[in-house]
Amino acid sequence: MMMNNTADPKYSGLSIARLVFSGLVAGIAVAAYLLSMDFARGARLFPQAVSILVFGLAVASMIVTVWQGRKAEREEDDALETSDLTSDTAFKEVWPYLIWVMGAYLGMYLIGFFPAAGLFCLLFLWRVARMKWLGNIAMTALCLVTVLALGVGLNISWPRGLLPLLLA
């Protein structure tokens, strides 16, 4: 019998790590949607639209992962193990991004949407995208100006967060 490399996504069968990640992202999207129900009518638009989009993409990712896993299992009938459940590399690749998503939502809850978006952009572009500081600051400024323009154009007051409300 032939042993397969479970770290290779082409031959890994059903990717449990991808399913877990997509399920957690879908759960975070549902939680964000429910938490935004208390926002003012105009302020609900973006979090709910993004939550619906993220939820749909997470469900689509789960469907594609299951479909690809079943296809790989049919192609490799002689394999001992086609699941990457035991592969630590899959979870090591997934958890940092899940922590980034959870950190962004936690930041929005604690310090407010606008400051958290700026901080998230700066840190993500610096640590993950490895952008140089000048490009990083320019892209973050562009992101914040776009969000500010959309907020002004749609008359939205962004959620302030828990800490500003406690300090006020």
FENQUI-V819265 format. One line per field, one symbol per residue. phi: phi as a letter, one per 40 degrees, with the letter a starting at -180 (. if undefined). A space follows every 50 residues. Layout:
BEGIN
phi->???
END
This chain:
BEGIN
phi->.bcbccccccbcgcccccccccccccccccccccccccccdcccdccccc cccccccccccccccccccccccccbccccabccdccccccccccdcccc ccccccccccbhccccccccddcccccccfcccccccccccccccccccc cccbfbbcdcgccccccc
END
